[in-house]
Amino acid sequence: MSFALAIQPHDVLLFRDGKPFSAGTDVRARSLFPPTPFTLQGAIRARVLFSSQVSPAEYVQGQTQEAQTLQQLIGPSKGGYGQLRLRGPFLARREKGQWVRYFPVPADVVGLNGGFELLKPLQQFPGRSNLPDGLLMPWLCTDKRVEEKRGWISEKDLWAYFQENKLVKVWEETEFVEREHRFGIAIERVRRTVRESYLYLAEFLRLKEDVALWVDVDGISETDLGGKTGFLQLGGEARVAYYEVQQAAPDPIPTPPNPLPRRFKVVLLTPAWFSGGWQPRGGNWGQFFSGSVRLVSAIISRYQPIGGAYVDDKRRREAFQKPMRRFVPAGSVYFFEHDGTASWTGMPFTETPSGEGSYGQIGFGACAIGEWNHA
């Protein structure tokens, strides 16, 4: 039942960032790009629900055989995701009739002399830093000016990054999407008139031609979605998007041989959450790797705040905002070593707060793993 979805909007989209917004107290509502797995899992589960002919009330109560089957498929309304498994969302573009996926630039890539170089942990750092004890400074030995690189790389460049330690091209966000700003004004709910001094600015996203959001799907069938093609509601204001089922191709994301190389690095392709902030509490990586694995260094951009809202009727009548949490952003790089034999467990590279299902099940913590060498 493994397949992929290419999702293209019919108009602009709105994916609110983690900051709470209220017209009158805030002036600007910003958009995330790409959206988080929370957004995609909600859209896909809603599509399965409405394609099942089971009413939302019946689904919530779970008393009929049809509703119980649906809950096993996509999880109950109060938590969990059933059999559904997602990976992504990623960015994709149709090139010469074929879909090509794009991923965030790894954080250890920097620009130098018009090209690209990779930072590596330096065993003998000629200075002092505020890094935690035992971690090495990621460094590039050069007297030239280096530049931070942000953007997107293709599947082909992701392979070259791991196998040849080089990149050919970094694509800017503007190659895939345009940001459009639109003004609005809050409305008095009772009188249905505008509220004075409640003007705001909303940031919408317009994907360019032949650009789509890509998500790998498992645990459900095309029939559960309602067919190979169709529509779903996506993001803020429930904007309409068109989806098309794609055949699951051999995985182009680099995964390591088992056992793992003595030195290997993990690159996040989607955000991840950890109980210790940027790592598991106590630095325990045993849930992801077997063997004596130790963290050597890490390159992590500023945290990404991600929240959301509950959709069940009970909590929407109360405090419906989900807790705001700090996620490690996509593109972050973790460097590891081991002295014996170690292997990857295959688990998504993320943890999950208590009582919130499984973040890895819906797309958080997707990663690529490859070898690295000391500078």
Buried (B, 14 or more C-beta within 10 A) or exposed (E): EEBBBBBBBEEBBBBBBBEEBEBEEEEEBBBBBBBBBBBBBBBBBBBBBBBBEBBBEBBBEBEEEBBBEBBEBBBBBEEBBBBBBBBBBBBBBBEEEEBBBBBBBBBBBBBBEEEBBBBBBBEEEEEEEEEEEEBBBBBBEEEEEEEEBBBBBBBEBBBBBBEEBEBEEBBEBEBBBEBEEEEEEBEEEEEEEEBEEBBBBBBBBEBEEEBBBBBBBBBBEBEBBBEEEBEBBBBBEEBEBBBBBBEEEEEEBBEBEEBBBBBBBBBBBBBBBBEEEBBBEEEEBEEBBBBEBBBBBBBBBEBBEBBBEBEBEEBEEEEBEBEEBBBBBBBBBBBBBBEEEBBBEEBBBBBBEEEEBBBBBBBBBBBBBBBBEEB
